[in-house]
Structures are given as structure tokens and as C-alpha cells.
Amino acid sequence: MPLGPILARARNGRGVLQSDLAAQVGVRVGTLSSWEQGHTTPDANQLRELCRILHVSADVLLERVPFQLGPMPEGEPT
């Protein structure tokens, strides 16, 4: 599975809206949508932010390990 669908799955699994995630990463909603649809990909800094916000490793988003969302750290806002 390419990065786009995995990113969408992680975002939905955390209950985060596209608009909220886009704002946190500092991109437009259309950019995030394009990533999720597989038309474009985030750069390294954006990927790092996505991982930090969604609490998922880059290995998961890049499909180096099977998709699995762990628990959110205590006290961390989504």
C-alpha cells in the first residue's frame, strides 16, 4: 500500500480531520488531500511532522513495517 492510503488510515485512526492535520503541518488541505490520494508526497520535514502529530513511525507510513497504530501518549492532544 503506498504512503497516501496509509497516511489517510493513520489520520482517520487518530480521529484527526484533514483540515486540522494540514494546519498543524503547515500546508493547505488540498496538499494533504493530494498526499492521501497518492498524487504527491510530503517532503522529509513534512513527513517528520506527520509522524510526530499522528504518533506513528516513518517506517509505518513508508510501509517498511506493517500498519499498526499504537496508543497515543498520555496527555497528548490529537
Secondary structure, DSSP 8 states (H G I E B T S, - for coil): --HHHHHHHHHHHTT--HHHHHHHHTS-HHHHHHHHHTSS---HHHHHHHHHHHT--HHHHTTSS--------TT---
